[in-house]
Amino acid sequence: MGRGWIQGYKDEQAAKKGNVFTKLSKEISVAARLGGPDPDGNARLRAAIEDARAASMPRDNIEKAIKKGAGLLEGVNYEDVMYEGYAPHGVAVMVEALTDNRNRTVSELKSLFKDYSGNLGEPGSVAWMFQKVGIVEATNQNLPEDLETEAIEVNAQNVEKLDKNLACFYTDPTDLDSVKTALTSRGWGVAKAEFAYEAKNQTKLEDAKKKEVVELLQAVSAHDDVRRVHTALA
């Protein structure tokens, strides 16, 4: 479904630009602003803090980002924005961004899409091709042979084996936190828990054309304001 490799490219590119902590700080601040500074009652903030810790972000940086978002410190106000468009060969793309300047971000993304033979569209142009889902990637040293039963036990809608000891559970958006908790109680180590947009129908391309799409996705993912990229590319 494209999530694994695009996240890998995103992380690699962000690291090269040295902006990993900047992106994490933005997400923490927005989560704190929207849901309050207490991670116990704010699932998005809790997930953002866990991501920051996994990236070895200093605790002082995390606390500062929370205080900025909660209005306890002066700082830039970021807002969530969703952009939609097409990569080469008609592949639908949705881009989640955190920005303090919509005009700047949309202008830069339009240029990026154009540079890689894509097209940034209007709101709603491709959203109908996706559905919002919860994703929990979890590890288990003794991966159950019957993952389908495990998914049912934790109230996940579906499950996919990603590696020898890694599986991805798909949930209804409202069940993300409860599935994560259930997996933890059953001995799983949760590596990632987040919302995503899953394509209702995937686009399959031959390798040469797929490479063109991937190049655009890499460039967009590396943009400072981009939080996540979702695509219909198979």
Rosetta blueprint (number, residue, H / E / L):
1 M L
2 G L
3 R H
4 G H
5 W H
6 I H
7 Q H
8 G H
9 Y H
10 K H
11 D H
12 E H
13 Q H
14 A H
15 A H
16 K H
17 K H
18 G L
19 N L
20 V H
21 F H
22 T H
23 K H
24 L H
25 S H
26 K H
27 E H
28 I H
29 S H
30 V H
31 A H
32 A H
33 R H
34 L H
35 G H
36 G L
37 P L
38 D L
39 P H
40 D H
41 G H
42 N L
43 A H
44 R H
45 L H
46 R H
47 A H
48 A H
49 I H
50 E H
51 D H
52 A H
53 R H
54 A H
55 A L
56 S L
57 M L
58 P L
59 R H
60 D H
61 N H
62 I H
63 E H
64 K H
65 A H
66 I H
67 K H
68 K H
69 G H
70 A L
71 G L
72 L L
73 L L
74 E L
75 G L
76 V L
77 N L
78 Y L
79 E E
80 D E
81 V E
82 M E
83 Y E
84 E E
85 G E
86 Y E
87 A L
88 P H
89 H H
90 G H
91 V L
92 A E
93 V E
94 M E
95 V E
96 E E
97 A E
98 L E
99 T E
100 D L
101 N L
102 R H
103 N H
104 R H
105 T H
106 V H
107 S H
108 E H
109 L H
110 K H
111 S H
112 L H
113 F H
114 K H
115 D H
116 Y L
117 S L
118 G L
119 N E
120 L E
121 G L
122 E L
123 P L
124 G L
125 S L
126 V L
127 A H
128 W H
129 M H
130 F E
131 Q E
132 K E
133 V E
134 G E
135 I E
136 V E
137 E E
138 A E
139 T E
140 N L
141 Q L
142 N L
143 L L
144 P L
145 E L
146 D L
147 L H
148 E H
149 T H
150 E H
151 A H
152 I H
153 E H
154 V L
155 N L
156 A L
157 Q L
158 N E
159 V E
160 E E
161 K E
162 L E
163 D E
164 K L
165 N L
166 L E
167 A E
168 C E
169 F E
170 Y E
171 T E
172 D L
173 P H
174 T H
175 D H
176 L H
177 D H
178 S H
179 V H
180 K H
181 T H
182 A H
183 L H
184 T H
185 S H
186 R L
187 G L
188 W L
189 G E
190 V E
191 A E
192 K E
193 A E
194 E E
195 F E
196 A E
197 Y E
198 E E
199 A E
200 K L
201 N L
202 Q L
203 T E
204 K L
205 L L
206 E L
207 D H
208 A H
209 K H
210 K H
211 K H
212 E H
213 V H
214 V H
215 E H
216 L H
217 L H
218 Q H
219 A H
220 V H
221 S H
222 A L
223 H L
224 D L
225 D L
226 V E
227 R E
228 R E
229 V E
230 H E
231 T E
232 A L
233 L E
234 A L
